[in-house]
Amino acid sequence: MPIDKARVKERFVQETKDYLMLFVYLAAFLGSFTIYKRLVLQEHNLSYYHYGYSLFEAAILAKVILLGDWLGLGKRKPRGPLILAALRQTLLCSLLVIVFSLVEKIVDGLLHGHGLSWGIDAVLDMKKQEVLANFLILYVTLIPLFAVRQLEKALGPGRLFALFFKGKAD
């Protein structure tokens, strides 16, 4: 049985691409959590409150993403590969979330009677590494979400859902 060299080469190239895509994603994901872990270990007061608070943050984040949709972030029709549109939309949404988290600190100061200057000082006192680590984790975490959302747009409404949960695209 003769070996089809063209087919072997095509398969090798595809598997190399798949491997590199997985490697880049995992390196970015695990690297961001390494930074996060380092920063968290510097905090000595981690309590169970922080775990419950993460659920609250998830609810807020979901709302901010919907607000980004409402504002039209990433609505522009992609002119190239879907991954570029997904990365762009992820970047815009991540920046929006960071801005909202900074505004949240200011509003927190106002709600707790500390005044506007306290909230602004709290924002200015944030370490650059903390803001960068939060942005990095958020960005990397949202990439798959926005990639799937771009795929959904490309396939048409309901088709991706049908493929995932019904096994056919109707």
Residue pairs with C-beta under 8 A, 6 or more apart in sequence:
25 143
28 140
29 140
29 141
32 133
32 136
32 137
32 140
33 137
35 129
35 132
35 133
35 136
35 137
36 133
36 137
39 129
39 130
39 133
40 46
60 100
60 104
61 97
64 93
64 96
64 97
64 100
65 93
65 97
67 96
68 74
68 92
68 93
68 96
69 75
71 96
73 89
73 92
73 93
73 96
74 85
74 88
74 89
74 92
74 93
74 146
76 85
78 84
78 85
78 150
78 154
82 147
82 150
82 151
82 154
83 147
83 150
85 150
86 143
86 146
86 147
86 149
86 150
87 143
87 146
89 146
89 149
89 150
90 139
90 142
90 143
90 145
90 146
91 139
93 142
93 146
94 135
94 138
94 139
94 142
95 135
97 138
98 131
98 134
98 135
98 138
101 134
102 123
102 126
105 119
105 122
105 123
105 126
106 116
106 119
106 120
106 122
106 123
107 119
108 119
108 122
109 115
109 116
109 117
109 118
109 119
109 120
109 122
110 116
110 119
148 160
151 160
152 159
152 160
152 161
155 163
155 169
158 170
159 169
159 170
162 168
162 169
162 170
163 169
